[in-house]
Amino acid sequence: MLRNQRRALYGVPSMAEIVLDRVTKTHPDGVAAVRDLSITIADGEFVVLVGPSGCGKSTTLNMIAGLDEITSGDLLIDGRRVNDLAPKDRDIAMVFQSYALYPHLTVRQNIAFPLTLTKLAREQISEKVEQTAKTLDLVDLLDRKPDQLSGGQRQRVAMGRAIVRSPKAFLMDEPLSNLDAKLRVQMRSEIARLQKRLGTTTVFVTHDQTEAMMLGDRLVVMSAGAVQQIGTPDELYRDPLNLFVAGFIGSPPMNFFPAAATGLGVRLPFGEVPLTGESYERIRDHRSANDLVAGVRPEHLQDADVIDAYARINALCFDVTVEMVESLGADKYAYFTTDGPAVQAAQLTEAADSALASLASGSAGNEFVARVPAQSAARAGDTMRLALDPAAVMVFDPRTGANLTRAAGPR
């Protein structure tokens, strides 16, 4: 009810579900840019397509917009199949990385431009522009031209031009890429608040997993044209389907260690981690039981000197030599190495993300990171005792990438 009231205020239609059913895009040379993608984006949902360069996320957005033809599969917007519908007839609005503002027009004229092509009266157009300007805090800038605005202000104008049309959906293709780091964080918050206020279905493309985690109700993680996993940010972080998702989502990325099944759990380079329940049975009986990959988030490697005694008793504790410390105020990142071979896994090698690529190629050696609290005394060159919670360890098949410790089992 509240969402419909907001839409009535801004003139947004009451229904805007987007359905992609086995959508595929194949180029003339036979290369599949997107393969068999299926997802239902609910009315009012904020979905983020995220993945490394070349994964197919922008191609997917362009197919929804009508800028790229769909080779096979069905695309439905508001319950209507729109595969062959022209972009202008799909009632969607796009926001681009480049802002795409007319430099010779004022902010007022730029926002109003999409409405000048309609049959709306001049008074109605003026009213819609004023309302949009208030929403985006642009009222005092309406008579300025784009070259008199900051990057963030220009991006708000680009968003205003999309909002003023009251479309069924917003499509945003890397809209924050041209902004500096501080302004980018600010604009993320503004976009998130605005989307919740309007309740408009939004599909957002980014290569930045941190940005995706902050913005999306759900994320679609893509690699090499295929969907790796769809879920909420929390689901992807805590229960990744495979090695690619586990390594791509999270900053710093997950640590990966070579592992092998034992009578009690799995053996890591620094000790044995006990496992119980169905996940242990799957790992013990797995065909690659002696060649596994263990994943541990940086925050699950704690400074043993600053955790309580009970947590220390239940943890696997081991000593490392700290090679570098990054202080971030509330936390520190302590980097260390281990002996033994580096992890080799196809899904890590395929990843185009720079951190994963260096890890998979071995150029980063066996460097790992622990996220410890600010009160930790960790310093470069010191020996540090780390504590690993066995319950936080994930185990993967290096060949298929499947997470063998998922509650639902590997899929």
C-alpha positions as CSV (number, residue, x, y, z in Angstrom):
1,M,0.0,0.0,0.0
2,L,2.8,2.4,1.0
3,R,4.7,1.6,-2.2
4,N,1.6,2.3,-4.3
5,Q,1.1,5.6,-2.5
6,R,4.7,6.7,-3.3
7,R,4.2,5.7,-6.9
8,A,1.0,7.7,-7.1
9,L,2.9,10.7,-5.9
10,Y,5.7,10.4,-8.5
11,G,3.5,9.0,-11.3
12,V,5.2,5.6,-11.3
13,P,3.1,2.6,-12.7
14,S,1.9,0.1,-10.1
15,M,3.4,-3.0,-11.7
16,A,6.8,-3.6,-13.2
17,E,7.9,-7.2,-12.9
18,I,10.8,-8.2,-15.3
19,V,11.2,-11.9,-16.3
20,L,14.1,-13.3,-18.2
21,D,13.3,-16.9,-19.2
22,R,16.3,-18.9,-20.5
23,V,17.7,-15.8,-22.3
24,T,20.7,-16.3,-24.5
25,K,22.8,-13.9,-26.6
26,T,25.1,-15.4,-29.2
27,H,27.3,-13.2,-31.4
28,P,27.6,-13.9,-35.2
29,D,31.0,-15.6,-34.6
30,G,29.2,-18.2,-32.4
31,V,30.5,-16.8,-29.1
32,A,27.8,-16.8,-26.4
33,A,27.9,-13.5,-24.4
34,V,25.0,-14.7,-22.2
35,R,23.9,-18.3,-21.7
36,D,20.5,-19.5,-20.5
37,L,19.9,-16.7,-18.0
38,S,16.6,-17.0,-16.0
39,I,15.5,-14.7,-13.3
40,T,12.3,-13.1,-12.1
41,I,12.9,-9.5,-10.9
42,A,10.0,-8.6,-8.6
43,D,8.0,-5.4,-8.8
44,G,10.0,-2.7,-6.9
45,E,13.1,-4.9,-6.5
46,F,16.6,-3.6,-6.7
47,V,18.7,-6.3,-8.5
48,V,22.4,-5.8,-9.2
49,L,24.2,-7.7,-12.0
50,V,27.8,-8.1,-10.9
51,G,30.9,-9.8,-12.2
52,P,34.3,-9.2,-13.8
53,S,34.8,-7.5,-17.2
54,G,33.3,-9.6,-20.1
55,C,31.0,-11.6,-17.9
56,G,27.8,-10.6,-19.8
57,K,26.3,-8.2,-17.3
58,S,26.1,-5.2,-19.6
59,T,24.9,-7.4,-22.5
60,T,22.1,-8.6,-20.2
61,L,21.1,-5.0,-19.4
62,N,21.2,-4.0,-23.0
63,M,18.9,-6.9,-23.9
64,I,16.4,-5.8,-21.3
65,A,16.6,-2.3,-22.7
66,G,16.2,-3.5,-26.3
67,L,19.7,-2.3,-27.4
68,D,20.8,-5.9,-28.0
69,E,18.8,-8.5,-29.7
70,I,17.9,-11.7,-27.8
71,T,19.1,-14.8,-29.7
72,S,16.8,-17.2,-27.8
73,G,14.5,-17.1,-24.7
74,D,11.8,-14.7,-23.6
75,L,11.9,-11.3,-21.9
76,L,8.7,-10.1,-20.2
77,I,8.1,-6.7,-18.8
78,D,4.9,-6.1,-16.9
79,G,3.7,-9.5,-18.1
80,R,4.2,-8.7,-21.8
81,R,6.7,-10.4,-24.0
82,V,8.9,-7.6,-25.4
83,N,11.6,-9.4,-27.4
84,D,10.7,-7.6,-30.6
85,L,9.5,-4.4,-29.0
86,A,11.6,-1.2,-29.8
87,P,13.4,0.3,-26.8
88,K,11.2,3.4,-26.9
89,D,8.1,1.2,-26.4
90,R,9.4,-0.7,-23.4
91,D,8.7,2.1,-20.9
92,I,12.1,1.9,-19.2
93,A,14.7,4.5,-18.5
94,M,18.5,4.1,-18.6
95,V,21.2,5.9,-16.6
96,F,24.7,5.6,-18.2
97,Q,28.2,6.0,-16.9
98,S,28.8,9.0,-19.2
99,Y,25.7,10.9,-17.9
100,A,24.7,11.7,-21.5
101,L,23.6,15.3,-20.7
102,Y,23.2,17.9,-23.4
103,P,25.9,20.5,-22.7
104,H,24.0,23.4,-24.3
105,L,20.8,22.8,-22.2
106,T,20.2,23.9,-18.6
107,V,19.5,21.3,-15.9
108,R,15.8,22.2,-16.2
109,Q,15.9,21.6,-19.9
110,N,17.9,18.4,-19.6
111,I,15.4,16.9,-17.1
112,A,12.5,18.0,-19.2
113,F,13.8,16.7,-22.5
114,P,12.2,13.2,-22.4
115,L,8.8,14.8,-21.8
116,T,9.1,17.2,-24.7
117,L,8.6,14.2,-27.0
118,T,5.3,13.4,-25.3
119,K,1.9,15.1,-25.6
120,L,2.1,16.6,-22.1
121,A,1.2,20.2,-21.7
122,R,3.9,22.7,-20.8
123,E,2.5,23.2,-17.3
124,Q,2.5,19.5,-16.6
125,I,6.1,19.2,-17.8
126,S,7.1,22.1,-15.6
127,E,5.4,20.5,-12.6
128,K,7.1,17.2,-13.1
129,V,10.5,18.8,-13.5
130,E,10.0,20.8,-10.3
131,Q,8.9,17.7,-8.4
132,T,11.9,15.7,-9.7
133,A,14.3,18.5,-8.8
134,K,13.0,18.6,-5.3
135,T,13.4,14.8,-5.0
136,L,17.1,15.0,-6.1
137,D,17.9,18.3,-4.3
138,L,18.5,20.1,-7.7
139,V,16.1,23.0,-7.3
140,D,18.9,25.6,-6.9
141,L,20.7,24.2,-9.9
142,L,17.9,24.2,-12.4
143,D,19.2,27.1,-14.4
144,R,22.8,26.0,-14.6
145,K,24.4,24.1,-17.4
146,P,26.3,20.8,-17.0
147,D,29.8,22.4,-17.2
148,Q,28.8,24.3,-14.0
149,L,28.1,21.2,-12.0
150,S,30.2,18.7,-10.1
151,G,30.3,15.0,-11.1
152,G,27.8,14.0,-8.4
153,Q,25.4,16.8,-9.5
154,R,25.6,15.8,-13.1
155,Q,24.8,12.2,-12.1
156,R,21.8,13.4,-10.2
157,V,20.6,15.3,-13.3
158,A,21.0,12.1,-15.4
159,M,18.9,10.3,-12.8
160,G,16.4,13.1,-12.8
161,R,15.9,12.7,-16.6
162,A,15.1,9.0,-16.0
163,I,12.8,9.6,-13.0
164,V,10.8,12.4,-14.6
165,R,9.4,9.9,-17.2
166,S,7.9,7.7,-14.4
167,P,9.1,4.5,-16.2
168,K,8.2,1.0,-15.3
169,A,11.9,0.3,-14.5
170,F,15.3,1.9,-14.2
171,L,18.3,0.3,-15.9
172,M,21.7,1.6,-14.6
173,D,24.9,0.7,-16.4
174,E,28.0,1.5,-14.1
175,P,26.5,5.0,-13.3
176,L,29.1,5.8,-10.6
177,S,32.3,4.7,-12.4
178,N,33.4,8.3,-13.3
179,L,33.2,9.6,-9.7
180,D,36.0,9.8,-7.1
181,A,35.9,7.3,-4.2
182,K,34.3,9.6,-1.6
183,L,31.6,10.9,-4.0
184,R,31.0,7.3,-5.2
185,V,30.2,6.2,-1.7
186,Q,27.9,9.2,-1.2
187,M,26.0,8.5,-4.5
188,R,25.6,4.9,-3.6
189,S,23.6,5.9,-0.5
190,E,21.6,8.5,-2.5
191,I,20.7,5.9,-5.1
192,A,19.7,3.3,-2.5
193,R,17.5,5.8,-0.6
194,L,15.9,7.1,-3.8
195,Q,15.1,3.6,-5.1
196,K,13.4,2.7,-1.8
197,R,11.4,6.0,-1.8
198,L,10.2,5.5,-5.4
199,G,9.7,1.8,-5.2
200,T,10.7,1.4,-8.9
201,T,12.0,-1.8,-10.2
202,T,15.8,-1.3,-10.8
203,V,18.5,-3.3,-12.6
204,F,22.0,-2.0,-11.8
205,V,25.2,-3.2,-13.4
206,T,28.6,-2.9,-11.7
207,H,32.0,-4.8,-11.6
208,D,32.4,-3.6,-8.0
209,Q,31.3,-6.3,-5.6
210,T,31.4,-3.8,-2.6
211,E,29.0,-1.5,-4.5
212,A,26.8,-4.5,-5.4
213,M,26.6,-5.6,-1.7
214,M,25.6,-2.2,-0.5
215,L,22.9,-1.6,-3.1
216,G,21.1,-4.8,-4.1
217,D,18.1,-6.5,-2.6
218,R,19.5,-9.4,-4.7
219,L,22.7,-9.9,-6.6
220,V,23.2,-11.9,-9.8
221,V,26.9,-13.0,-9.9
222,M,28.0,-13.7,-13.5
223,S,31.2,-15.1,-15.0
224,A,31.9,-16.0,-18.7
225,G,28.3,-15.3,-19.7
226,A,26.7,-17.6,-17.1
227,V,25.0,-17.0,-13.8
228,Q,27.0,-18.3,-10.9
229,Q,24.5,-17.6,-8.1
230,I,21.5,-15.4,-7.4
231,G,20.8,-14.4,-3.8
232,T,20.8,-11.6,-1.2
233,P,24.2,-10.1,-0.3
234,D,24.1,-12.0,3.0
235,E,23.4,-15.3,1.2
236,L,26.2,-14.9,-1.2
237,Y,28.7,-13.9,1.5
238,R,27.8,-16.6,4.0
239,D,26.7,-19.5,1.7
240,P,28.4,-19.2,-1.7
241,L,27.5,-21.8,-4.2
242,N,31.0,-22.2,-5.6
243,L,34.6,-21.1,-5.5
244,F,34.1,-18.2,-7.9
245,V,31.3,-16.6,-5.8
246,A,33.3,-17.3,-2.6
247,G,36.3,-15.5,-3.9
248,F,34.6,-12.7,-5.8
249,I,32.2,-11.6,-3.0
250,G,34.0,-10.0,0.0
251,S,36.7,-7.5,0.5
252,P,39.4,-8.5,1.3
253,P,38.6,-11.7,-0.6
254,M,38.3,-15.1,1.0
255,N,41.5,-16.9,1.9
256,F,42.0,-20.3,0.1
257,F,44.1,-23.0,1.5
258,P,45.0,-26.5,0.1
259,A,43.1,-29.2,2.1
260,A,42.6,-32.9,2.4
261,A,40.0,-35.0,4.2
262,T,41.0,-36.8,7.4
263,G,39.3,-39.1,9.9
264,L,37.9,-36.1,11.8
265,G,37.6,-33.3,9.2
266,V,40.1,-31.6,6.9
267,R,43.8,-31.0,7.2
268,L,45.1,-27.5,6.4
269,P,48.7,-26.3,6.1
270,F,48.7,-25.3,9.8
271,G,46.6,-28.0,11.4
272,E,43.5,-30.2,11.4
273,V,40.0,-28.7,11.5
274,P,37.2,-31.0,12.8
275,L,34.0,-31.2,10.9
276,T,30.7,-32.8,11.8
277,G,27.3,-33.7,10.2
278,E,26.3,-34.1,6.6
279,S,29.0,-31.8,5.2
280,Y,31.7,-34.0,6.7
281,E,30.2,-37.1,5.3
282,R,30.1,-35.5,1.8
283,I,33.7,-34.4,2.1
284,R,35.0,-37.7,3.5
285,D,33.3,-39.7,0.7
286,H,34.1,-37.2,-2.1
287,R,36.1,-38.5,-5.1
288,S,38.7,-35.7,-4.5
289,A,38.9,-36.1,-0.7
290,N,42.7,-35.8,-0.8
291,D,42.7,-32.7,-3.1
292,L,40.3,-30.0,-1.7
293,V,40.2,-26.3,-1.2
294,A,39.4,-24.8,2.2
295,G,38.0,-21.2,2.3
296,V,38.2,-18.9,5.3
297,R,37.0,-15.3,5.5
298,P,39.6,-12.8,6.9
299,E,37.4,-12.0,9.9
300,H,37.4,-15.7,10.9
301,L,41.2,-15.6,11.5
302,Q,41.4,-13.8,14.8
303,D,44.2,-12.6,17.0
304,A,44.3,-15.3,19.7
305,D,45.6,-12.8,22.2
306,V,42.5,-10.6,22.1
307,I,39.6,-13.2,22.0
308,D,38.1,-14.7,25.1
309,A,39.4,-18.0,26.6
310,Y,36.4,-20.0,25.6
311,A,36.7,-19.0,21.9
312,R,40.4,-19.8,22.0
313,I,39.9,-23.3,23.5
314,N,37.5,-24.1,20.7
315,A,39.6,-22.7,17.9
316,L,42.5,-24.1,15.9
317,C,45.4,-21.9,16.9
318,F,48.7,-21.5,15.0
319,D,51.6,-19.1,14.7
320,V,52.4,-17.0,11.7
321,T,54.9,-14.3,10.9
322,V,53.2,-11.0,10.1
323,E,54.6,-9.5,6.8
324,M,52.5,-6.4,6.6
325,V,49.7,-4.6,8.6
326,E,47.1,-2.2,7.2
327,S,45.4,-0.1,9.9
328,L,41.8,0.9,9.0
329,G,40.7,2.5,12.3
330,A,38.3,-0.1,13.8
331,D,40.2,-3.0,12.2
332,K,43.6,-4.1,11.0
333,Y,44.5,-6.4,8.1
334,A,47.4,-8.6,9.0
335,Y,49.1,-10.3,6.0
336,F,51.0,-13.6,6.4
337,T,52.2,-16.6,4.3
338,T,52.2,-20.3,4.7
339,D,54.4,-23.1,3.5
340,G,53.3,-25.5,0.8
341,P,51.8,-25.3,-2.7
342,A,49.4,-22.6,-3.7
343,V,45.8,-23.4,-4.4
344,Q,45.0,-24.3,-8.0
345,A,41.4,-24.3,-9.1
346,A,39.8,-23.7,-12.5
347,Q,37.2,-21.2,-11.2
348,L,39.8,-19.1,-9.6
349,T,41.9,-19.1,-12.8
350,E,38.9,-18.1,-14.8
351,A,38.2,-15.1,-12.6
352,A,39.0,-11.8,-14.2
353,D,38.9,-9.9,-11.0
354,S,42.5,-8.7,-10.3
355,A,42.8,-10.1,-6.8
356,L,41.5,-13.5,-7.9
357,A,43.7,-13.5,-11.0
358,S,46.8,-12.9,-9.0
359,L,45.9,-15.5,-6.5
360,A,45.0,-18.1,-9.1
361,S,48.2,-17.5,-11.1
362,G,50.4,-17.9,-8.0
363,S,51.9,-14.4,-8.5
364,A,50.7,-13.6,-4.9
365,G,52.4,-16.8,-3.6
366,N,50.7,-18.1,-0.4
367,E,49.8,-14.7,1.0
368,F,46.8,-14.5,3.2
369,V,45.0,-11.9,5.3
370,A,43.5,-11.9,8.8
371,R,41.0,-9.2,9.8
372,V,41.7,-8.4,13.5
373,P,40.4,-5.6,15.8
374,A,42.3,-2.4,16.4
375,Q,43.5,-3.4,19.8
376,S,45.6,-6.2,18.3
377,A,49.3,-5.6,18.7
378,A,50.1,-7.2,15.3
379,R,53.1,-5.6,13.7
380,A,55.1,-6.4,10.6
381,G,57.9,-8.9,11.5
382,D,56.2,-10.1,14.7
383,T,55.1,-13.7,15.3
384,M,51.3,-13.7,15.8
385,R,49.1,-16.4,17.1
386,L,45.9,-16.7,15.0
387,A,42.7,-18.5,16.1
388,L,40.5,-20.1,13.5
389,D,36.9,-21.1,14.3
390,P,36.3,-24.5,12.7
391,A,32.7,-23.7,12.1
392,A,33.7,-20.9,9.7
393,V,35.7,-23.2,7.3
394,M,34.2,-23.8,3.9
395,V,35.4,-26.7,1.7
396,F,35.3,-26.7,-2.1
397,D,35.9,-29.2,-4.9
398,P,38.8,-27.6,-7.0
399,R,37.6,-29.3,-10.2
400,T,33.9,-28.3,-10.2
401,G,34.2,-25.4,-7.7
402,A,31.2,-26.7,-5.7
403,N,30.9,-25.7,-2.1
404,L,30.8,-29.1,-0.2
405,T,29.8,-27.5,3.1
406,R,26.7,-25.7,2.0
407,A,23.6,-26.5,4.1
408,A,21.7,-27.6,0.9
409,G,24.7,-29.5,-0.4
410,P,26.6,-28.8,-3.7
411,R,24.5,-27.9,-6.7
